[in-house]
Amino acid sequence: AMQASGGMGEAVCVGSRDAARAQKFAEETGLAEGVGSYGAVLSATVDAVYVPLPTALHAEWLPKAAAAGKHVLCEKPVARSVEELEPMLRSLADRDLVFMDGVMFRHHEVVV
């Protein structure tokens, strides 16, 4: 998607619980960096992060991304309940950060 965006974005870093797997993936895909923790991605010099983690981990990692000043694209479903969702969204909104969920068809050329 970023390749088709006409240069509007560039993937530069991937994080994994396994540093070797992250580095291998980075090398295979031409990313600048593969790191062995999700926290290390938040420390990277990136503007935004994609959070493809299981739903149960979003409540932990979205506020961490917000605290690190990162815009967030989060895979769906974002939360297991409204009560879980609201603090995540508030943490991003309080810092004027952009949040998007992974509903690609809203932005697909056929729909737009």
C-alpha positions as CSV (number, residue, x, y, z in Angstrom):
1,A,0.0,0.0,0.0
2,M,2.8,2.4,0.8
3,Q,4.5,1.6,-2.5
4,A,1.3,2.5,-4.3
5,S,0.9,5.7,-2.3
6,G,3.2,7.6,-4.5
7,G,5.9,8.1,-1.9
8,M,3.6,9.3,0.9
9,G,5.0,6.8,3.3
10,E,7.9,4.5,3.9
11,A,8.2,1.5,6.1
12,V,11.6,1.6,7.9
13,C,11.4,-0.6,11.0
14,V,9.8,-3.8,12.1
15,G,9.5,-5.1,15.7
16,S,9.2,-8.6,16.9
17,R,9.5,-10.5,20.2
18,D,12.4,-12.3,18.4
19,A,15.2,-10.0,17.2
20,A,16.6,-12.5,14.8
21,R,13.2,-12.9,13.0
22,A,12.8,-9.1,12.9
23,Q,16.2,-8.6,11.4
24,K,15.7,-11.4,8.9
25,F,12.4,-9.8,7.8
26,A,14.0,-6.4,7.6
27,E,16.7,-7.7,5.4
28,E,14.3,-9.6,3.1
29,T,12.0,-6.6,2.6
30,G,14.6,-3.8,2.5
31,L,13.7,-2.2,5.8
32,A,16.4,-0.2,7.5
33,E,15.9,-1.9,10.9
34,G,14.6,-5.0,12.6
35,V,14.3,-4.8,16.4
36,G,13.6,-7.4,19.1
37,S,10.9,-5.6,21.0
38,Y,7.8,-3.5,20.3
39,G,9.1,-0.9,22.6
40,A,12.2,-0.5,20.5
41,V,9.9,0.4,17.5
42,L,8.4,3.2,19.6
43,S,12.0,4.5,20.3
44,A,12.8,4.5,16.6
45,T,12.7,7.7,14.6
46,V,9.3,7.0,12.9
47,D,6.3,9.2,12.7
48,A,3.7,6.4,12.9
49,V,3.3,2.7,13.8
50,Y,1.2,-0.1,12.6
51,V,-0.1,-2.2,15.4
52,P,-1.0,-5.7,14.1
53,L,-0.9,-7.3,17.6
54,P,-3.8,-9.4,19.0
55,T,-6.7,-7.3,20.2
56,A,-6.0,-8.1,23.8
57,L,-2.6,-6.3,23.5
58,H,-3.9,-3.0,22.0
59,A,-4.9,-1.5,25.4
60,E,-1.3,-1.8,26.4
61,W,0.5,-0.7,23.2
62,L,-1.7,2.1,21.9
63,P,-1.2,4.3,24.9
64,K,2.5,3.5,24.8
65,A,2.6,4.6,21.2
66,A,0.8,7.8,22.1
67,A,3.3,8.5,24.9
68,A,6.1,8.0,22.4
69,G,4.4,10.6,20.1
70,K,3.5,8.1,17.3
71,H,0.4,8.2,15.1
72,V,-1.3,4.8,15.0
73,L,-2.8,2.5,12.4
74,C,-4.3,-0.4,14.4
75,E,-5.5,-3.6,13.1
76,K,-9.2,-4.4,13.8
77,P,-10.9,-5.1,16.1
78,V,-9.3,-2.3,18.0
79,A,-10.8,-3.2,21.4
80,R,-12.9,-5.8,23.1
81,S,-15.3,-3.2,24.5
82,V,-16.1,0.5,24.4
83,E,-14.7,0.8,28.0
84,E,-11.4,-0.6,26.7
85,L,-11.4,1.6,23.6
86,E,-12.1,5.0,25.1
87,P,-8.9,5.4,27.1
88,M,-6.8,4.2,24.0
89,L,-8.4,6.8,21.8
90,R,-8.2,9.5,24.5
91,S,-4.4,8.8,24.9
92,L,-3.9,9.6,21.2
93,A,-6.4,12.5,21.0
94,D,-4.8,14.2,24.1
95,R,-1.6,14.4,22.1
96,D,-3.2,15.4,18.8
97,L,-2.1,12.1,17.2
98,V,-3.9,10.5,14.3
99,F,-5.6,7.1,14.9
100,M,-6.9,4.9,12.1
101,D,-8.1,1.3,12.3
102,G,-7.4,-1.3,9.6
103,V,-10.6,-0.9,7.7
104,M,-9.0,-0.6,4.3
105,F,-12.2,-0.6,2.2
106,R,-13.2,2.9,3.5
107,H,-10.3,4.3,1.6
108,H,-10.3,2.0,-1.4
109,E,-10.6,3.7,-4.8
110,V,-13.8,1.7,-5.6
111,V,-15.5,3.1,-2.5
112,V,-14.0,6.6,-2.6
